[in-house]
Amino acid sequence: MTQVQESSGARAARPAPPRNGWWGVAALALGTFTVVTSEMLPVGLLTSMGRSLGVPEGVAGLTLTITGLVAALSAPALVPLLGRADRRTALCLLVAVLVVGNLGAARAPDFATMVVARVLVGVGMGGVWAVAAGLAVRLVPAKSAGTATSLVFSGIAVASVLGVPAGTYLGELAGWRAAFLAAAGLGAVVLAAAALLLPRLPAERTVPFGGALRLTRAPRLRTGLLVVGFLVTGHFAAYTYIRPVLEDVSGVGAGTIGVLLLVYGIAGVAGNFLAGAGAARSPRTTLLVIGTVLAATVAALPWLGGSPALAAVLMVLWGLGYGGVSVSTQTWVLLAAPDAREAASSLFVGVFNGAIALGALAGGLVADGVGVTAVTVTGAALVAGAVVTTALGRGPVPGAPAVPGKS
């Protein structure tokens, strides 16, 4: 198998891809870049945001948690609400919600208004990600579906390398509100690109309320979502506190940490495309490799990261591993539910964003209760759980039925 495949029924009914579909894939990639950048912007702006809004940094940090939780809850609910709406129109409306949310954040006079704005960002993010994830395979020939999916999810990796650091830098130059204005402007570009470059995309299948949750009865999909939960929770339990860990273990300063995080991000982009190619052939094997590399790297950091050079090597391995998580797990989910891709993607987005919030919370509890380096042990243990689940759980099989309870 050399590409993301569909069930025989879905493949037979699949219409021919549009001409110039790769331009639409590029628009979707820009969309994922924009939603992840919008979600993560507060990470580098907490101090100035908190000071301006009159709240402590810890409270200001809730703007990130709120967005993730709203995205986790809204994604599975939005797919049934969209019904038979053309997906190009739906995507444009969701991006418009994201733009309004970022504009509201940029102009927020107080923390309560900021919370409302970040709720809108969460709704837009959850919806855009859920809809975009299943559209790439409809825009290109079947043999290129794996590459198209990798490209769409490259927006997530590139956001960590360029989007968030650029927003932080702009915040330092022109104030934190300018960063949110820039995110709103980028959203407007995505809106125009989606409207101009995407063809009409009728809904493939309507999903009733509760229909997405019923998909979890399928063992292959359920296994994939469990793997997502373990991997992402473990990663963020450790990565959320990577700066104090590196300071404690390696004794490096802020400048070196910035370089190490840049190295990590660049490796993540490479890992996205490497894993995309591997996952198209075998998502189980690819995720076994990813999980093993991640668990070993995260666990080794406190013992081998004392040298900046060794810390850099470990950060490269970490980036290569985690960079492939999104595209590999999404490929698993699409293969496990080929006749309900959009509904399955909404569950994927919900679990993914819920795991981000849970991982950050778990890491914080461990860091406060045991010590900051203990978060690496916690993260590695959770990732090891993903490896075990991947190895023992039922994996997707090309052509397998997608009806809940029959896979």
Salt bridges, closest charged atoms under 4 A:
GLU6 OE2 - ARG14 NH1 2.98
GLU6 OE1 - ARG341 NH1 2.66
GLU204 OE2 - ARG138 NE 3.74
GLU204 OE2 - ARG341 NH2 2.47
GLU247 OE2 - ARG243 NE 3.33
GLU342 OE1 - ARG87 NH2 2.36
